[in-house]
Amino acid sequence: RMAKKIKIIVESPEQNVVIPAIPLSAAAAILKVVLWGSQYVPAQSRDESVQLLLDNRDAILELVQTSVWELKACEPFRLVEVESGPNRVLIDILG
């Protein structure tokens, strides 16, 4: 079974957020739209992180596309598991 989807879970005492499993290609497309839309943030409202995204948009998109291609060749696995105090983030690559 090859990897096809990504699922993100963020758990905290205040709130749990579960982003349902979506196809890797859909996640990449969503990121592409977000990065494209970031160019419309008014210059005076851009903080350092927004400007960093804008300055590196093409490289980020290329990395994401390459990562999707590589992930699709893998078996399902847990990509990220981070715990900090009572907070936890999980990112799973699913079949």
C-alpha positions in Angstrom: 0.0 0.0 0.0 1.6 3.2 -1.1 1.2 6.6 0.7 -1.7 8.7 -0.8 -2.9 11.0 2.0 -1.8 13.2 4.8 -3.6 13.7 8.1 -2.8 16.3 10.7 -3.8 16.2 14.4 -3.0 19.0 16.9 -4.0 18.2 20.5 -3.9 20.7 23.4 -5.8 21.2 26.6 -7.8 24.1 25.1 -8.7 22.5 21.8 -8.1 19.5 19.5 -7.8 20.1 15.8 -8.1 17.2 13.4 -7.5 17.9 9.7 -9.0 14.9 8.0 -6.9 12.8 5.6 -6.7 14.5 2.3 -4.8 13.4 -0.8 -1.1 14.6 -0.9 -1.7 16.3 -4.3 -4.7 18.2 -2.8 -2.5 19.3 0.2 0.2 20.5 -2.3 -2.5 22.4 -4.3 -3.8 24.1 -1.2 -0.3 25.2 -0.2 0.2 26.6 -3.8 -3.0 28.6 -3.5 -2.0 29.9 0.0 1.5 30.9 -1.3 0.0 32.5 -4.4 -2.5 34.5 -2.2 0.3 35.7 0.1 1.5 38.1 -2.5 -1.7 40.1 -1.9 -0.9 40.8 1.7 -0.3 44.6 1.8 3.4 45.4 2.1 2.8 47.4 5.3 1.1 44.3 6.9 3.8 41.8 6.0 5.8 40.5 8.8 9.1 38.7 8.4 7.6 35.3 8.0 5.2 36.4 5.2 8.1 38.1 3.4 10.2 35.0 3.7 7.5 32.9 2.1 7.2 35.4 -0.7 10.9 35.5 -1.3 11.2 31.7 -1.5 7.8 30.8 -3.0 9.2 29.0 -6.0 11.7 27.0 -4.0 9.0 26.0 -1.5 6.7 24.8 -4.2 9.4 22.8 -5.8 10.3 21.2 -2.5 6.6 20.4 -1.8 6.1 18.8 -5.3 9.3 16.8 -4.9 8.2 15.7 -1.4 4.8 14.6 -2.6 6.4 12.6 -5.4 8.8 10.9 -2.9 6.1 10.3 -0.3 3.8 8.6 -2.8 6.5 6.0 -3.3 6.6 5.1 0.5 4.5 2.9 2.7 2.3 4.8 5.2 4.2 6.1 8.2 4.1 8.8 10.9 6.0 11.8 9.6 5.9 14.0 12.7 5.2 13.4 16.4 6.1 16.4 18.6 5.1 16.8 22.2 5.6 19.9 24.2 4.1 19.9 27.7 0.4 19.0 27.2 0.5 19.8 23.5 1.0 17.2 20.8 1.2 17.4 17.0 0.9 14.4 14.7 1.3 14.2 11.0 0.6 10.9 9.4 1.2 9.8 5.8 -1.6 7.3 5.1 -2.3 4.7 2.3 
